[in-house]
C-alpha cells in the first residue's frame, strides 16, 4: 500500500491575502485527514510575497489543534537559522500538547537571499556546514543524552515529553542523503525541487544508514508536485498556473499564483517556454489513470516508503479535488 502525505506551502493566489491562504491550509489539512492522508507538513519561506508559511512550528500548533489523527509536521524548519536547543523546546511542547502526532522535518536551506538570512540571525553569520552538527545537538537535547564534553551538557530542554517527534532531513542530493544516513534519521528527497539524481541519493541513504538512538531503521519519502483532475486536459489547464508560478519563483519577485485567465494572456519568451518544459520533470500532471501510472513508476524507480504531494495551483477547489482523486487511487 502506498503511503500518501501532504506538503503545503500556504501559497497565496492572485486576489487573495495571506489570511485567505492560511485559512485554506487549515481547510486542506482537515480535508486530507478525512481522505486518509498520513502526514500534513508545512514549509518555511521568508521575504516572499506569495507564500504565507513563514513559521512552520507556529502553524503546526494551530493545525494540530484543528485536526485529530493526521500527523502534523514541518517541511521543514530551516535549522541553520535557529538554536537546536530552542527547536527542541518547541517540539517537546508540541509533543506534550499533541503526543505522537508531530514530525520534525529539517532543512539546510538558507531561507532566502544573503540579506534576508542576516535579518533572520540578527546579523550573526552562520555556516550551513554546521547543519549535521546541529542535528546531532538537537537529537541530544530531545533524547537528553548529550555527551559530557558537549558545551551545553547539563542544559535540559523542557518541558520533557514521553513521546518524541519523528525526525526527517530534507535534501536534494547525495550529500544530504549521506548526512541523513550517517545521523540515523529519516530522509525526504525533494523531487519537486530537483528531480536529478534522486534514485542514487535514496540508494546512497539506505546504504550509508547507521542505526541511531533516535531511529533504528531507514525511512524515506519523496516530495513531488502533482496536479490531478478528471481528465488529462483539465489537469493541464490547472498545471499551467503551476508552470507560471515556478517561473515567477525563479525570478524571485511577485510569487503569487496567477489564475488560468491571467496565465493564458501571458506571452512567454523562448527561454521561458524551455524552462516550463524542463520544470515538467518536477511534476506529475493528468487524470487519475495518468497520475496513478506515473506515481507507481516513480516509486518503482525510487523504492521510497512514502510520497509527499504538493499542489501549488490557483484554483483551490481543484486543489481539493486533486487530493481526493489521488487518495482514491490507492484505497
SVG drawing of the C-alpha trace seen along z (x, -y; Angstrom):
<svg xmlns="http://www.w3.org/2000/svg" viewBox="-14 -42 49 44">
<polyline fill="none" stroke="black" stroke-width="0.4" points="0.0,0.0 1.3,-3.4 1.5,-5.9 0.5,-9.4 1.1,-12.6 0.8,-16.4 3.2,-19.3 1.5,-22.7 3.4,-26.0 0.3,-28.2 0.6,-29.7 -1.2,-33.0 -3.2,-33.1 -3.8,-36.4 -6.7,-38.3 -6.0,-36.6 -4.5,-37.7 -2.1,-35.8 -5.1,-35.3 -7.0,-33.6 -4.1,-31.3 -3.6,-30.3 -7.3,-29.6 -7.1,-27.3 -4.1,-25.5 -6.3,-24.7 -9.1,-23.6 -6.7,-21.4 -5.4,-19.8 -8.9,-18.9 -9.9,-17.6 -6.8,-15.4 -7.2,-14.0 -10.7,-12.8 -9.3,-11.4 -6.8,-9.3 -3.5,-11.0 -0.8,-10.1 1.1,-13.4 0.5,-17.1 3.6,-19.2 4.0,-23.0 7.0,-24.9 9.2,-27.8 9.9,-30.7 11.0,-34.2 10.8,-37.6 8.5,-36.3 5.0,-37.8 3.5,-34.6 3.9,-32.1 2.3,-32.7 4.1,-29.9 7.0,-31.7 6.8,-29.9 6.1,-26.1 6.2,-25.4 3.6,-28.1 1.4,-26.9 1.8,-23.3 0.3,-24.2 -2.8,-25.6 -3.2,-22.7 -2.7,-20.1 -5.5,-21.7 -7.8,-21.7 -7.3,-18.0 -7.3,-14.8 -5.3,-12.0 -3.2,-13.1 0.5,-13.7 1.5,-17.3 5.0,-18.3 7.4,-20.8 8.9,-20.5 10.9,-22.0 12.4,-24.0 15.5,-25.7 17.8,-24.7 20.8,-26.9 18.7,-29.9 18.0,-28.6 19.4,-27.2 18.9,-23.4 18.1,-23.8 15.3,-26.2 13.9,-23.9 14.0,-21.0 12.0,-23.0 9.4,-24.0 8.8,-20.5 8.7,-19.0 6.0,-21.5 4.1,-20.3 4.6,-16.7 3.1,-17.4 0.1,-19.1 -0.3,-16.5 1.6,-13.4 2.6,-11.0 1.5,-13.3 4.4,-15.6 7.0,-15.3 10.1,-17.5 11.4,-17.9 14.7,-19.8 16.1,-21.8 19.6,-23.1 18.4,-25.9 19.5,-29.5 15.9,-30.6 16.3,-33.5 19.0,-35.8 22.1,-36.8 20.4,-39.9 17.3,-38.0 19.4,-35.4 21.3,-38.0 18.0,-39.5 16.9,-36.1 20.0,-35.6 20.2,-39.3 23.4,-39.8 25.2,-36.7 26.8,-34.8 26.1,-31.1 27.7,-28.4 25.4,-25.9 28.2,-23.4 27.2,-23.3 23.9,-21.6 24.9,-18.0 26.4,-19.1 23.1,-21.0 21.0,-17.9 23.3,-15.9 22.8,-18.5 19.0,-18.5 18.9,-14.8 21.0,-15.0 18.6,-17.6 15.5,-15.5 17.0,-12.3 18.6,-14.0 21.9,-12.2 24.4,-15.0 27.9,-13.8 29.7,-15.2 32.2,-17.0 29.4,-18.8 29.4,-22.6 25.7,-22.5 25.9,-19.4 23.7,-19.8 21.2,-22.1 17.8,-20.4 15.2,-21.0 11.8,-21.5 9.1,-20.6 10.1,-16.9 7.8,-14.6 7.1,-10.9 7.0,-10.8 9.4,-12.2 8.7,-13.7 9.7,-11.7 12.9,-13.4 13.3,-13.9 16.2,-15.5 15.2,-17.2 17.6,-17.0 18.0,-17.1 21.4,-15.3 23.7,-12.5 25.4,-14.8 22.2,-15.4 21.2,-11.7 24.6,-10.6 24.3,-13.0 20.8,-11.8 22.0,-8.2 25.0,-8.8 22.9,-10.7 20.3,-7.9 17.2,-10.0 14.5,-9.7 15.2,-11.3 12.9,-13.2 14.0,-13.7 12.8,-16.9 11.9,-15.7 9.7,-18.8 12.8,-21.0 15.3,-18.9 14.5,-15.5 18.0,-14.8 19.9,-12.0 17.0,-11.0 17.4,-7.3 21.1,-7.4 20.5,-9.7 17.9,-7.4 20.1,-4.3 23.0,-6.0 20.9,-6.9 19.9,-3.3 23.5,-2.1 25.0,-4.6 22.3,-4.3 23.6,-4.0 21.1,-3.0 20.9,-5.7 19.5,-6.1 16.8,-8.1 15.8,-5.7 16.9,-2.1 15.9,-1.7 16.0,-4.0 12.7,-5.5 12.2,-7.6 9.7,-9.8 9.7,-11.7 8.1,-15.0 6.6,-15.7 4.3,-18.3 1.1,-16.5 -1.9,-18.0 -4.7,-15.5 -8.2,-16.2 -11.0,-14.2 -9.3,-14.4 -5.8,-15.0 -7.0,-18.2 -8.4,-19.7 -5.3,-18.8 -3.2,-20.5 -5.2,-23.7 -4.6,-23.9 -1.0,-22.9 -0.4,-26.0 -0.8,-28.1 1.9,-25.9 4.1,-26.3 3.8,-30.1 4.3,-30.2 7.6,-28.3 8.8,-30.9 7.9,-33.6 9.7,-31.9 12.8,-31.7 12.7,-35.5 12.1,-36.0 9.8,-39.0 6.0,-38.6 5.4,-34.9 1.6,-34.9 -0.1,-32.1 -1.8,-33.6 -5.2,-32.5 -5.7,-30.5 -7.1,-33.6 -4.0,-35.6 -1.7,-32.8 -3.5,-32.4 -2.8,-36.1 1.0,-35.7 3.4,-35.8 6.4,-33.7 9.9,-34.1 11.7,-31.1 13.8,-30.7 10.6,-30.6 9.0,-28.0 12.0,-25.8 12.1,-26.3 8.4,-25.3 9.2,-22.2 12.1,-21.4 10.1,-22.1 7.6,-19.4 10.1,-16.8 9.4,-18.0 5.7,-17.2 3.1,-14.7 0.1,-16.0 -3.0,-14.2 -6.2,-12.2 -6.4,-9.5 -5.2,-6.9 -2.2,-9.0 -1.2,-10.1 -1.6,-6.6 0.7,-5.1 3.3,-7.8 3.4,-7.6 3.8,-3.8 6.6,-4.3 8.3,-6.8 8.0,-4.6 9.5,-1.7 12.4,-4.0 13.0,-5.4 11.9,-2.5 10.6,-5.0 8.4,-4.3 6.1,-7.3 5.1,-10.1 4.6,-13.7 2.3,-15.5 2.4,-19.3 -0.1,-21.0 0.5,-24.8 -2.3,-25.8 -4.6,-28.8 -8.0,-27.1 -8.4,-25.9 -11.4,-23.7 -9.4,-22.0 -6.6,-21.5 -9.0,-19.8 -10.4,-17.6 -6.8,-16.7 -6.0,-15.4 -9.3,-13.5 -8.7,-11.8 -5.1,-10.8 -6.3,-9.4 -8.9,-7.1 -6.2,-5.6 -4.6,-3.7 -7.6,-2.8"/>
</svg>
